[in-house]
Amino acid sequence: MDAIDEIIAQAKNNGATILRERMEFDDFYLAYLVDPTGIGIGLIQYKNNE
C-alpha cells in the first residue's frame, strides 16, 4: 500500500471527509480531504522514478 493510501485511511478513521479519492497522474498521486473541523487538505505523493 502506498503512503498516501495509509494517510487517507487514517484520516477517514479520524473523521475526515474524502472529497477526491487518490487520483493518479504521470509523476504523482493526489487526494483532497476535509478534516472534522472543516479545513481542506490536499495530499500529494510523488512516484519513485525507478
Biopython code that builds the backbone (N, CA, C, O; Angstrom):
import numpy as np
from Bio.PDB.StructureBuilder import StructureBuilder

atoms = [
    (1, "MET", "N", (0.851, -1.185, 0.000)),
    (1, "MET", "CA", (0.000, 0.000, 0.000)),
    (1, "MET", "C", (0.888, 1.237, 0.000)),
    (1, "MET", "O", (1.896, 1.279, 0.705)),
    (2, "ASP", "N", (0.519, 2.240, -0.785)),
    (2, "ASP", "CA", (1.270, 3.485, -0.826)),
    (2, "ASP", "C", (1.026, 4.306, 0.432)),
    (2, "ASP", "O", (0.005, 4.153, 1.103)),
    (3, "ALA", "N", (1.975, 5.174, 0.737)),
    (3, "ALA", "CA", (1.850, 6.030, 1.918)),
    (3, "ALA", "C", (0.590, 6.881, 1.863)),
    (3, "ALA", "O", (-0.069, 7.073, 2.885)),
    (4, "ILE", "N", (0.245, 7.395, 0.682)),
    (4, "ILE", "CA", (-0.949, 8.246, 0.566)),
    (4, "ILE", "C", (-2.209, 7.451, 0.907)),
    (4, "ILE", "O", (-3.143, 8.006, 1.486)),
    (5, "ASP", "N", (-2.253, 6.170, 0.561)),
    (5, "ASP", "CA", (-3.408, 5.333, 0.902)),
    (5, "ASP", "C", (-3.517, 5.149, 2.415)),
    (5, "ASP", "O", (-4.618, 5.149, 2.965)),
    (6, "GLU", "N", (-2.385, 4.995, 3.080)),
    (6, "GLU", "CA", (-2.378, 4.846, 4.539)),
    (6, "GLU", "C", (-2.860, 6.123, 5.216)),
    (6, "GLU", "O", (-3.627, 6.070, 6.178)),
    (7, "ILE", "N", (-2.411, 7.268, 4.717)),
    (7, "ILE", "CA", (-2.829, 8.548, 5.289)),
    (7, "ILE", "C", (-4.330, 8.759, 5.085)),
    (7, "ILE", "O", (-5.016, 9.217, 5.999)),
    (8, "ILE", "N", (-4.845, 8.434, 3.907)),
    (8, "ILE", "CA", (-6.280, 8.572, 3.638)),
    (8, "ILE", "C", (-7.080, 7.680, 4.581)),
    (8, "ILE", "O", (-8.089, 8.114, 5.137)),
    (9, "ALA", "N", (-6.640, 6.443, 4.766)),
    (9, "ALA", "CA", (-7.337, 5.519, 5.673)),
    (9, "ALA", "C", (-7.329, 6.052, 7.112)),
    (9, "ALA", "O", (-8.349, 5.992, 7.799)),
    (10, "GLN", "N", (-6.196, 6.566, 7.563)),
    (10, "GLN", "CA", (-6.112, 7.130, 8.916)),
    (10, "GLN", "C", (-7.013, 8.347, 9.055)),
    (10, "GLN", "O", (-7.682, 8.520, 10.073)),
    (11, "ALA", "N", (-7.028, 9.186, 8.032)),
    (11, "ALA", "CA", (-7.877, 10.376, 8.068)),
    (11, "ALA", "C", (-9.353, 9.989, 8.160)),
    (11, "ALA", "O", (-10.099, 10.581, 8.939)),
    (12, "LYS", "N", (-9.781, 8.995, 7.366)),
    (12, "LYS", "CA", (-11.168, 8.519, 7.426)),
    (12, "LYS", "C", (-11.502, 8.027, 8.828)),
    (12, "LYS", "O", (-12.567, 8.335, 9.363)),
    (13, "ASN", "N", (-10.587, 7.258, 9.423)),
    (13, "ASN", "CA", (-10.810, 6.722, 10.767)),
    (13, "ASN", "C", (-10.901, 7.816, 11.814)),
    (13, "ASN", "O", (-11.489, 7.611, 12.876)),
    (14, "ASN", "N", (-10.322, 8.980, 11.526)),
    (14, "ASN", "CA", (-10.346, 10.100, 12.463)),
    (14, "ASN", "C", (-11.394, 11.144, 12.110)),
    (14, "ASN", "O", (-11.375, 12.247, 12.657)),
    (15, "GLY", "N", (-12.308, 10.814, 11.205)),
    (15, "GLY", "CA", (-13.454, 11.661, 10.936)),
    (15, "GLY", "C", (-13.349, 12.587, 9.736)),
    (15, "GLY", "O", (-14.240, 13.411, 9.529)),
    (16, "ALA", "N", (-12.298, 12.482, 8.942)),
    (16, "ALA", "CA", (-12.166, 13.330, 7.754)),
    (16, "ALA", "C", (-13.142, 12.873, 6.671)),
    (16, "ALA", "O", (-13.532, 11.707, 6.612)),
    (17, "THR", "N", (-13.518, 13.807, 5.830)),
    (17, "THR", "CA", (-14.345, 13.534, 4.663)),
    (17, "THR", "C", (-13.441, 13.550, 3.446)),
    (17, "THR", "O", (-12.632, 14.464, 3.283)),
    (18, "ILE", "N", (-13.569, 12.560, 2.600)),
    (18, "ILE", "CA", (-12.751, 12.474, 1.396)),
    (18, "ILE", "C", (-13.508, 13.157, 0.266)),
    (18, "ILE", "O", (-14.576, 12.699, -0.139)),
    (19, "LEU", "N", (-12.951, 14.258, -0.243)),
    (19, "LEU", "CA", (-13.578, 14.959, -1.365)),
    (19, "LEU", "C", (-13.213, 14.306, -2.687)),
    (19, "LEU", "O", (-14.066, 14.142, -3.559)),
    (20, "ARG", "N", (-11.953, 13.935, -2.837)),
    (20, "ARG", "CA", (-11.460, 13.244, -4.034)),
    (20, "ARG", "C", (-10.549, 12.123, -3.582)),
    (20, "ARG", "O", (-9.528, 12.364, -2.938)),
    (21, "GLU", "N", (-10.917, 10.901, -3.918)),
    (21, "GLU", "CA", (-10.046, 9.761, -3.628)),
    (21, "GLU", "C", (-8.727, 9.936, -4.378)),
    (21, "GLU", "O", (-8.587, 10.853, -5.187)),
    (22, "ARG", "N", (-7.795, 9.087, -4.119)),
    (22, "ARG", "CA", (-6.474, 9.172, -4.762)),
    (22, "ARG", "C", (-6.626, 9.171, -6.279)),
    (22, "ARG", "O", (-7.250, 8.283, -6.860)),
    (23, "MET", "N", (-6.043, 10.183, -6.900)),
    (23, "MET", "CA", (-6.034, 10.286, -8.358)),
    (23, "MET", "C", (-4.594, 10.065, -8.821)),
    (23, "MET", "O", (-3.650, 10.523, -8.177)),
    (24, "GLU", "N", (-4.437, 9.366, -9.930)),
    (24, "GLU", "CA", (-3.098, 9.075, -10.434)),
    (24, "GLU", "C", (-2.783, 9.963, -11.637)),
    (24, "GLU", "O", (-3.568, 10.077, -12.579)),
    (25, "PHE", "N", (-1.620, 10.580, -11.572)),
    (25, "PHE", "CA", (-1.099, 11.377, -12.670)),
    (25, "PHE", "C", (0.227, 10.762, -13.102)),
    (25, "PHE", "O", (0.659, 9.768, -12.518)),
    (26, "ASP", "N", (0.871, 11.324, -14.097)),
    (26, "ASP", "CA", (2.109, 10.739, -14.613)),
    (26, "ASP", "C", (3.176, 10.564, -13.538)),
    (26, "ASP", "O", (3.789, 9.500, -13.443)),
    (27, "ASP", "N", (3.402, 11.595, -12.731)),
    (27, "ASP", "CA", (4.511, 11.571, -11.776)),
    (27, "ASP", "C", (4.099, 11.564, -10.313)),
    (27, "ASP", "O", (4.961, 11.501, -9.437)),
    (28, "PHE", "N", (2.807, 11.628, -10.028)),
    (28, "PHE", "CA", (2.385, 11.739, -8.633)),
    (28, "PHE", "C", (0.944, 11.265, -8.444)),
    (28, "PHE", "O", (0.207, 11.049, -9.406)),
    (29, "TYR", "N", (0.564, 11.108, -7.162)),
    (29, "TYR", "CA", (-0.806, 10.826, -6.751)),
    (29, "TYR", "C", (-1.305, 12.042, -5.984)),
    (29, "TYR", "O", (-0.519, 12.745, -5.349)),
    (30, "LEU", "N", (-2.619, 12.293, -6.043)),
    (30, "LEU", "CA", (-3.192, 13.463, -5.408)),
    (30, "LEU", "C", (-4.540, 13.088, -4.807)),
    (30, "LEU", "O", (-5.293, 12.318, -5.404)),
    (31, "ALA", "N", (-4.851, 13.625, -3.632)),
    (31, "ALA", "CA", (-6.149, 13.403, -2.986)),
    (31, "ALA", "C", (-6.534, 14.672, -2.232)),
    (31, "ALA", "O", (-5.669, 15.444, -1.820)),
    (32, "TYR", "N", (-7.838, 14.882, -2.056)),
    (32, "TYR", "CA", (-8.344, 16.041, -1.318)),
    (32, "TYR", "C", (-9.254, 15.568, -0.195)),
    (32, "TYR", "O", (-10.115, 14.712, -0.396)),
    (33, "LEU", "N", (-9.050, 16.142, 1.006)),
    (33, "LEU", "CA", (-9.804, 15.777, 2.196)),
    (33, "LEU", "C", (-10.301, 17.037, 2.889)),
    (33, "LEU", "O", (-9.826, 18.139, 2.617)),
    (34, "VAL", "N", (-11.267, 16.858, 3.790)),
    (34, "VAL", "CA", (-11.680, 17.911, 4.708)),
    (34, "VAL", "C", (-11.639, 17.307, 6.100)),
    (34, "VAL", "O", (-12.260, 16.274, 6.351)),
    (35, "ASP", "N", (-10.904, 17.951, 7.014)),
    (35, "ASP", "CA", (-10.801, 17.406, 8.367)),
    (35, "ASP", "C", (-12.097, 17.686, 9.134)),
    (35, "ASP", "O", (-12.938, 18.452, 8.663)),
    (36, "PRO", "N", (-12.266, 17.071, 10.311)),
    (36, "PRO", "CA", (-13.532, 17.222, 11.043)),
    (36, "PRO", "C", (-13.886, 18.665, 11.415)),
    (36, "PRO", "O", (-15.052, 18.956, 11.684)),
    (37, "THR", "N", (-12.905, 19.571, 11.434)),
    (37, "THR", "CA", (-13.187, 20.971, 11.761)),
    (37, "THR", "C", (-13.512, 21.796, 10.524)),
    (37, "THR", "O", (-13.808, 22.986, 10.643)),
    (38, "GLY", "N", (-13.464, 21.182, 9.319)),
    (38, "GLY", "CA", (-13.810, 21.865, 8.089)),
    (38, "GLY", "C", (-12.638, 22.415, 7.298)),
    (38, "GLY", "O", (-12.839, 23.128, 6.315)),
    (39, "ILE", "N", (-11.419, 22.098, 7.705)),
    (39, "ILE", "CA", (-10.233, 22.581, 6.995)),
    (39, "ILE", "C", (-9.914, 21.648, 5.830)),
    (39, "ILE", "O", (-9.804, 20.435, 6.010)),
    (40, "GLY", "N", (-9.767, 22.219, 4.634)),
    (40, "GLY", "CA", (-9.431, 21.438, 3.450)),
    (40, "GLY", "C", (-7.950, 21.102, 3.412)),
    (40, "GLY", "O", (-7.104, 21.922, 3.768)),
    (41, "ILE", "N", (-7.649, 19.887, 2.975)),
    (41, "ILE", "CA", (-6.275, 19.388, 2.928)),
    (41, "ILE", "C", (-6.043, 18.717, 1.586)),
    (41, "ILE", "O", (-6.869, 17.927, 1.130)),
    (42, "GLY", "N", (-4.938, 19.024, 0.962)),
    (42, "GLY", "CA", (-4.516, 18.336, -0.247)),
    (42, "GLY", "C", (-3.324, 17.453, 0.050)),
    (42, "GLY", "O", (-2.385, 17.885, 0.719)),
    (43, "LEU", "N", (-3.347, 16.234, -0.432)),
    (43, "LEU", "CA", (-2.225, 15.305, -0.250)),
    (43, "LEU", "C", (-1.591, 15.022, -1.599)),
    (43, "LEU", "O", (-2.283, 14.844, -2.601)),
    (44, "ILE", "N", (-0.273, 14.983, -1.613)),
    (44, "ILE", "CA", (0.442, 14.643, -2.848)),
    (44, "ILE", "C", (1.558, 13.666, -2.488)),
    (44, "ILE", "O", (2.242, 13.819, -1.476)),
    (45, "GLN", "N", (1.719, 12.665, -3.340)),
    (45, "GLN", "CA", (2.825, 11.709, -3.191)),
    (45, "GLN", "C", (3.442, 11.514, -4.568)),
    (45, "GLN", "O", (2.786, 11.067, -5.508)),
    (46, "TYR", "N", (4.716, 11.860, -4.661)),
    (46, "TYR", "CA", (5.418, 11.684, -5.919)),
    (46, "TYR", "C", (5.784, 10.212, -6.117)),
    (46, "TYR", "O", (6.108, 9.514, -5.157)),
    (47, "LYS", "N", (5.731, 9.757, -7.340)),
    (47, "LYS", "CA", (6.098, 8.381, -7.658)),
    (47, "LYS", "C", (7.622, 8.261, -7.672)),
    (47, "LYS", "O", (8.331, 9.221, -7.976)),
    (48, "ASN", "N", (8.101, 7.090, -7.345)),
    (48, "ASN", "CA", (9.536, 6.822, -7.446)),
    (48, "ASN", "C", (9.914, 6.674, -8.905)),
    (48, "ASN", "O", (9.220, 5.999, -9.665)),
    (49, "ASN", "N", (10.990, 7.290, -9.294)),
    (49, "ASN", "CA", (11.488, 7.167, -10.666)),
    (49, "ASN", "C", (12.525, 6.068, -10.701)),
    (49, "ASN", "O", (13.723, 6.319, -10.576)),
    (50, "GLU", "N", (12.057, 4.861, -10.870)),
    (50, "GLU", "CA", (12.985, 3.711, -10.901)),
    (50, "GLU", "C", (13.342, 3.333, -12.313)),
    (50, "GLU", "O", (14.108, 2.393, -12.526)),
]
sb = StructureBuilder()
sb.init_structure("model")
sb.init_model(0)
sb.init_chain("A")
sb.init_seg("    ")
for serial, (resi, resn, name, xyz) in enumerate(atoms, 1):
    if name == "N":
        sb.init_residue(resn, " ", resi, " ")
    sb.init_atom(name, np.array(xyz, "f"), 0.0, 1.0, " ", f" {name:<3s}", serial, name[0])
structure = sb.get_structure()
